[in-house]
């Protein structure tokens, strides 16, 4: 059976071996294929037509694959699924993975089953009434650099090469615009533009949204040096941050977030910073530095494109600094 379909990333084809290619090739679960053609079609449509974000698609595909494998091993059919079965799976999953991972898997299953219900494959959503584990986050876990450590890292980058100019500009944008790494590597040259006397940064956020922020004078300095060294300012529709070839020259290919993570860890090791440092560290570092200098939480949320200040608070680490004087107040 061959069903030609299309996806936002690439063409997707279901072949005789019942393989679904969505970013990565996975076999269609037995529990789905045994339920008939309509179940197969809705399952494929869920991951191609319904979910547009590639990261969400991969995460939800893993969640669906794991649940279907669990159900198949117990000889459970799609038509017999109910809240008790899904709850048993969530309980079993909670013994093996973290609470956030369990909650994400449950969200994926709810969304998948909703889609099957709308396609008349299932009468009701068997995961709708299942409750996940309680998990409340009041403090983020992303490691944060002090202003001195961040300055040390930026100053340590060798800018005599185009790779160094690129890396410094990338990290500078992350720090001074509180940006997500996915939004930054998604920028084109035209997304760094002049508006009046100031330069602005246009970020490609989640859900196809654009978020524009004025460039900090240091980020502007780093960006100007990179664009001048790369000689790509006139190529406005091309990727801004690009990969390097083996000769250390810029290619025409867009930098991947994993490439940005590797270069971040490399520069962090060069100055003796912990290996836990990641691209998200610069987002949290910028927000914390901004608030420490008198910025408001509301404005920090707007700069970071957060829907709620509660999310921004997870990045603010002002309360991490417990002084020795406070500890010495304990008199026994």
FENLIN-V856094 format. One record per residue. N is the residue number from 1. RES is the residue in three letters. PHI is phi in whole degrees, -180 to 180 (NA if undefined). PSI is psi in whole degrees, -180 to 180 (none if undefined). Layout:
N|RES|PHI|PSI ; N|RES|PHI|PSI
This chain:
1|UNK|NA|128 ; 2|UNK|-125|121 ; 3|UNK|-120|101 ; 4|UNK|-71|126 ; 5|UNK|-130|172 ; 6|UNK|-129|155 ; 7|UNK|-139|165 ; 8|UNK|-64|-28 ; 9|UNK|-93|-43 ; 10|UNK|-168|171 ; 11|UNK|-73|145 ; 12|UNK|-122|130 ; 13|UNK|-131|133 ; 14|UNK|-97|117 ; 15|UNK|-105|-178 ; 16|UNK|-58|-31 ; 17|UNK|-80|6 ; 18|UNK|55|59 ; 19|UNK|-106|134 ; 20|UNK|-111|119 ; 21|UNK|-103|108 ; 22|UNK|-137|84 ; 23|UNK|80|-45 ; 24|UNK|-141|154 ; 25|UNK|-89|125 ; 26|UNK|-132|148 ; 27|UNK|-75|140 ; 28|UNK|-64|133 ; 29|UNK|-62|146 ; 30|UNK|-60|-38 ; 31|UNK|-63|-27 ; 32|UNK|-83|-48 ; 33|UNK|-64|-32 ; 34|UNK|-72|-17 ; 35|UNK|-87|-6 ; 36|UNK|109|176 ; 37|UNK|-64|-39 ; 38|UNK|-66|-40 ; 39|UNK|-64|-41 ; 40|UNK|-62|-48 ; 41|UNK|-63|-44 ; 42|UNK|-67|-36 ; 43|UNK|-64|-45 ; 44|UNK|-66|-43 ; 45|UNK|-63|-35 ; 46|UNK|-59|-42 ; 47|UNK|-89|-10 ; 48|UNK|-111|-55 ; 49|UNK|-87|-29 ; 50|UNK|-90|-40 ; 51|UNK|-103|119 ; 52|UNK|-98|-31 ; 53|UNK|-76|123 ; 54|UNK|-63|-34 ; 55|UNK|-68|-43 ; 56|UNK|-63|-40 ; 57|UNK|-60|-46 ; 58|UNK|-65|-43 ; 59|UNK|-65|-43 ; 60|UNK|-71|-32 ; 61|UNK|-64|-40 ; 62|UNK|-64|-42 ; 63|UNK|-64|-43 ; 64|UNK|-67|-42 ; 65|UNK|-61|-45 ; 66|UNK|-65|-42 ; 67|UNK|-65|-44 ; 68|UNK|-64|-37 ; 69|UNK|-66|-40 ; 70|UNK|-63|-45 ; 71|UNK|-68|-40 ; 72|UNK|-64|-39 ; 73|UNK|-63|-23 ; 74|UNK|-105|11 ; 75|UNK|58|41 ; 76|UNK|-94|133 ; 77|UNK|-96|157 ; 78|UNK|-61|-39 ; 79|UNK|-70|-18 ; 80|UNK|-99|1 ; 81|UNK|-64|138 ; 82|UNK|-147|174 ; 83|UNK|-57|-36 ; 84|UNK|-65|-42 ; 85|UNK|-66|-46 ; 86|UNK|-64|-40 ; 87|UNK|-64|-37 ; 88|UNK|-65|-39 ; 89|UNK|-65|-44 ; 90|UNK|-63|-39 ; 91|UNK|-64|-43 ; 92|UNK|-67|-41 ; 93|UNK|-63|-36 ; 94|UNK|-65|-18 ; 95|UNK|-81|-12 ; 96|UNK|-117|-25 ; 97|UNK|-130|173 ; 98|UNK|-73|163 ; 99|UNK|-61|-43 ; 100|UNK|-60|-37 ; 101|UNK|-66|-38 ; 102|UNK|-64|-44 ; 103|UNK|-64|-39 ; 104|UNK|-66|-41 ; 105|UNK|-64|-42 ; 106|UNK|-65|-40 ; 107|UNK|-63|-40 ; 108|UNK|-64|-43 ; 109|UNK|-67|-41 ; 110|UNK|-59|-44 ; 111|UNK|-67|-42 ; 112|UNK|-63|-47 ; 113|UNK|-67|-34 ; 114|UNK|-60|-42 ; 115|UNK|-67|-37 ; 116|UNK|-70|-34 ; 117|UNK|-66|-45 ; 118|UNK|-63|-27 ; 119|UNK|-92|10 ; 120|UNK|62|28 ; 121|UNK|-87|-37 ; 122|UNK|-122|145 ; 123|UNK|-73|-38 ; 124|UNK|-141|164 ; 125|UNK|-83|113 ; 126|UNK|-72|-12 ; 127|UNK|-102|-3 ; 128|UNK|-61|-39 ; 129|UNK|-97|1 ; 130|UNK|-82|130 ; 131|UNK|-98|138 ; 132|UNK|-86|177 ; 133|UNK|-69|150 ; 134|UNK|-74|131 ; 135|UNK|-151|108 ; 136|UNK|-115|125 ; 137|UNK|-107|120 ; 138|UNK|-109|-11 ; 139|UNK|-145|128 ; 140|UNK|-69|158 ; 141|UNK|-105|-4 ; 142|UNK|-65|127 ; 143|UNK|-64|140 ; 144|UNK|-119|140 ; 145|UNK|-94|150 ; 146|UNK|-74|165 ; 147|UNK|-60|-38 ; 148|UNK|-66|-43 ; 149|UNK|-65|-40 ; 150|UNK|-66|-42 ; 151|UNK|-64|-41 ; 152|UNK|-61|-41 ; 153|UNK|-66|-47 ; 154|UNK|-63|-41 ; 155|UNK|-72|-20 ; 156|UNK|-80|-15 ; 157|UNK|-71|128 ; 158|UNK|-75|107 ; 159|UNK|-95|16 ; 160|UNK|-80|-9 ; 161|UNK|-116|159 ; 162|UNK|-68|-30 ; 163|UNK|-65|-40 ; 164|UNK|-67|-41 ; 165|UNK|-62|-41 ; 166|UNK|-64|-47 ; 167|UNK|-63|-43 ; 168|UNK|-65|-41 ; 169|UNK|-65|-41 ; 170|UNK|-62|-51 ; 171|UNK|-65|-37 ; 172|UNK|-61|-43 ; 173|UNK|-65|-41 ; 174|UNK|-61|-44 ; 175|UNK|-72|-49 ; 176|UNK|-88|-7 ; 177|UNK|-120|4 ; 178|UNK|56|36 ; 179|UNK|-88|154 ; 180|UNK|-78|148 ; 181|UNK|-64|-37 ; 182|UNK|-63|-35 ; 183|UNK|-71|-34 ; 184|UNK|-75|-47 ; 185|UNK|-69|-16 ; 186|UNK|-83|-4 ; 187|UNK|-71|146 ; 188|UNK|-101|170 ; 189|UNK|-58|-38 ; 190|UNK|-68|-13 ; 191|UNK|-82|-2 ; 192|UNK|-112|104 ; 193|UNK|-138|160 ; 194|UNK|-95|132 ; 195|UNK|-131|101 ; 196|UNK|73|-129 ; 197|UNK|-94|-7 ; 198|UNK|-109|153 ; 199|UNK|-97|144 ; 200|UNK|-123|160 ; 201|UNK|-121|127 ; 202|UNK|-106|118 ; 203|UNK|-103|139 ; 204|UNK|-92|97 ; 205|UNK|-88|-180 ; 206|UNK|-62|150 ; 207|UNK|73|18 ; 208|UNK|76|14 ; 209|UNK|-86|152 ; 210|UNK|-111|139 ; 211|UNK|-129|124 ; 212|UNK|-113|131 ; 213|UNK|-136|146 ; 214|UNK|-67|145 ; 215|UNK|-79|129 ; 216|UNK|-60|149 ; 217|UNK|-62|-31 ; 218|UNK|-73|-41 ; 219|UNK|-62|-38 ; 220|UNK|-64|-41 ; 221|UNK|-62|-45 ; 222|UNK|-67|-42 ; 223|UNK|-66|-43 ; 224|UNK|-62|-41 ; 225|UNK|-65|-40 ; 226|UNK|-67|-47 ; 227|UNK|-64|-38 ; 228|UNK|-66|-44 ; 229|UNK|-70|-32 ; 230|UNK|-85|-20 ; 231|UNK|57|46 ; 232|UNK|-121|10 ; 233|UNK|-61|-31 ; 234|UNK|-84|-14 ; 235|UNK|-92|70 ; 236|UNK|-71|-24 ; 237|UNK|-94|8 ; 238|UNK|-98|164 ; 239|UNK|-59|140 ; 240|UNK|-76|-54 ; 241|UNK|-101|119 ; 242|UNK|-121|163 ; 243|UNK|-77|168 ; 244|UNK|-113|147 ; 245|UNK|-87|-175 ; 246|UNK|-68|-18 ; 247|UNK|-91|5 ; 248|UNK|78|21 ; 249|UNK|-102|148 ; 250|UNK|-67|140 ; 251|UNK|-101|-174 ; 252|UNK|-96|3 ; 253|UNK|-90|141 ; 254|UNK|-71|139 ; 255|UNK|-66|135 ; 256|UNK|-91|149 ; 257|UNK|-54|-34 ; 258|UNK|-67|-34 ; 259|UNK|-64|-41 ; 260|UNK|-65|-37 ; 261|UNK|-65|-43 ; 262|UNK|-64|-43 ; 263|UNK|-69|-33 ; 264|UNK|-63|-47 ; 265|UNK|-66|-35 ; 266|UNK|-64|-47 ; 267|UNK|-68|-34 ; 268|UNK|-65|-42 ; 269|UNK|-65|-34 ; 270|UNK|-63|-26 ; 271|UNK|-111|12 ; 272|UNK|78|21 ; 273|UNK|-83|157 ; 274|UNK|-60|151 ; 275|UNK|-72|-11 ; 276|UNK|-72|-13 ; 277|UNK|-59|133 ; 278|UNK|-138|180 ; 279|UNK|-62|-35 ; 280|UNK|-68|-20 ; 281|UNK|-57|-39 ; 282|UNK|-71|-32 ; 283|UNK|-64|-48 ; 284|UNK|-68|-37 ; 285|UNK|-65|-45 ; 286|UNK|-64|-44 ; 287|UNK|-64|-44 ; 288|UNK|-63|-44 ; 289|UNK|-64|-39 ; 290|UNK|-63|-46 ; 291|UNK|-69|-35 ; 292|UNK|-66|-27 ; 293|UNK|-92|14 ; 294|UNK|101|4 ; 295|UNK|-68|156 ; 296|UNK|-93|154 ; 297|UNK|-64|-37 ; 298|UNK|-63|-45 ; 299|UNK|-69|-35 ; 300|UNK|-62|-40 ; 301|UNK|-64|-39 ; 302|UNK|-67|-42 ; 303|UNK|-65|-40 ; 304|UNK|-82|-4 ; 305|UNK|62|38 ; 306|UNK|-88|139 ; 307|UNK|-72|-28 ; 308|UNK|-135|146 ; 309|UNK|-69|-18 ; 310|UNK|-63|-36 ; 311|UNK|-68|-42 ; 312|UNK|-62|-36 ; 313|UNK|-61|-27 ; 314|UNK|-66|-24 ; 315|UNK|-91|-17 ; 316|UNK|-83|114 ; 317|UNK|-109|33 ; 318|UNK|-65|-30 ; 319|UNK|-80|-4 ; 320|UNK|-72|-21 ; 321|UNK|-87|86 ; 322|UNK|-93|116 ; 323|UNK|-79|160 ; 324|UNK|-63|-33 ; 325|UNK|-61|-39 ; 326|UNK|-67|-41 ; 327|UNK|-63|-38 ; 328|UNK|-72|-6 ; 329|UNK|-69|-17 ; 330|UNK|-78|107 ; 331|UNK|-113|119 ; 332|UNK|-125|none
